[in-house]
């Protein structure tokens, strides 16, 4: 395509609809990173399409490489901009963020308009809660590329085998293309542009228990006490909206939650953390302090005539902060101080698409949010703009404000924040879950490719509502789901009002036992999981990865969406999986706790040849000592060698940023009939001698297990018999 030609007519084909649009020539194309190129169309105006995706503005570092072939084509008609990337060859496509459907995205399309969609029912599941305008392609030889459409306008993303098409309903936008030797390197390039997650507190990697809602302080403590009495590991109890006074955010019910500080203190004494929900909708009530101060500070979204925009949510008529405005974000952040000072440990931002229940908009009866033309003030580096521009960024801006408020209130603790709505790049502020799924086998199976796709789209800290949120959950479904859900990055059981109880003990003794086994397996692997999160915070790699990451040239693995990898070295095959395509090579079965091999609900775990996986003992919460002793599971490669890492720090706070951490590298090597396991490297200033007094080694070789023990300093030598 000659981009110096005068505007000509080109053809876009979108979901069977032919659209004639005006081709837009390129204004600029430049290298902005290692094999990362920025494309800017002529007429692009950042006051019409500001970036809320990039972690920082890019800088030109040179001209387009001579061998560069991935050049997007832009078009514009009727104030709607589009871009297409034409593809050649056999390419497997992935990405799109929070999507339903298969892991392999060839021949798929989604709508990018964040929507409250219970049971993924809106538009057949083609429109969900988040916007990730990102696609990754993997070629036959294992090399890969990725493309970011840097826009928040309402849009459709189409991934045909020969084209990637992005049709927006707004102004021209920039495009970023990454082209590297592997999908892993492309994901690292994505993270260079949009940033990575912050290292979460260790407790956030434990098991979370939630319900809409545990309706009183008494019931919350009953749940916590039952976990401890039954010795089922767990770290967090969640409070849904019924803890509030009439659904007013930042308040507590005067009868059922009359003393939240006492409740939170009691949870802490039992080794639990407390997470509370905060929605964006603020009840219109002149006697309500949050509404009153918001009005005084002029923070609300307003209609075109200057009146406050009101929409119905849980409390009835609500006003909504205009998070595009720095003043509104600062005001919102300040609300968290008194709230968190009751001992709350984490925050859950929900309904932040924003969801509105009026449903009377002429442009779309299923819109479920503010009308398209609702204005937003902007401010700082954000221009004024319509809701059509800012809707997909509303949740992302909300969690930025929430994160800042949480951190300012507790500057010595790492914030934990979960969000339903978000935008590509929003993982810098919040973890996510996949919304209001249904208690069905279909949604259980769907949870695997959904979480994998989020990980491939820059959001590694994610997971589903285990067991299904909507509808009653059978014991069989619960056990199957938890059997593999225990190895997903974010592990939370949740249930909707009006459904049956969905705690691990709610289905009788057999399911209680299998639940305990599943969670004990997760807690034994916390050292490995925490190490994966540390690595992800550095480079953006998914914690839960597709099996094709084990061999990017093996075409058999490209569509596998039942099994998955935990990091690079642990293969998880759920009990429901039928004839999964698994990577070849050396893989040894990994068993962690008594009873797992004979339990039909447990996922099968296998460790990769050449790897060492660190594990701890069974603990009841992440605040207990895992390392008494430290266990190393060793699986040698064909050359008789293996290596692995263990990351250690205080589990919370920011001392690790000043060197108070230890990143240990372990190595193993076979020499005739002995295998020696030792520390081969260490980073950081943390002294691990007190934490890691003893090491137990489990050498997995040809279906057998060889045991050995020793000390951190001396290492371990195992003689094979």
Buried (B, 14 or more C-beta within 10 A) or exposed (E): EEBEEEEEEBEBEBEEEEBEBEBBBBBEBBBBBEBBBBBBBBBBEBEBBBBBBBBEEBEEEEEEEEEBEBBBBBBBBEEBBBBBBBBEEEBBBBBBBBBBBBBBBBEBBBBBBBBBBEBBEBBEBBBBBBBBBBBBBBBEEBBBBBBBBBBBBBBBBBBBBEBBBBBBBBBBBBBBBBBBEBBBBBBBBBBBBBBBBBBBBBBBBBBBBBBBBBBBBEEBBEBBEBBBEBEBBBBBBBBBBBBBBEBBBBBBBEEBBEEBEEBBEBBBEBBBBBBBBBBBBBBBBEEBEBBEBBBEBEBBBBBEEEEBBBBEBBBBBBBBBBBBBBBBBBBBBBBBEEBBEBBBBBBBBBBBBBBBBBEEBEEEEEBBBBBBEBBBBBBEEBBBBBBBBBBBBBBBBBBBBBBBBBBBBBEEBBBBBBBBBBBBBBBBBBBBBBBBBBBBBEBBBBBBBBBBBBBBBBBBBBBBBBBBBBBBBBBEBBBBBBBBBBBBBBBBBBBBEEBBEBBBBBBEEEBBBBBBBBBBBBBBBBBBBBBBBBBBBBEBBBBBBBBBBBBBEBBEBBBBBBBBBBBBBBBBBBBBBEEBBBBEEBBBBBBBBEEBEEBEBBBBBBBBBBBBBBBBBBBBBBBBEBBEBBBBBBBBBEEBBBBBBBBBBEBBBBBBEEEBBBBBBBBBBBEEEEBBBBBEEBEBEBEBEEBBEEBBBBBBBEEEEBEBEBEBEEBBBBEEE
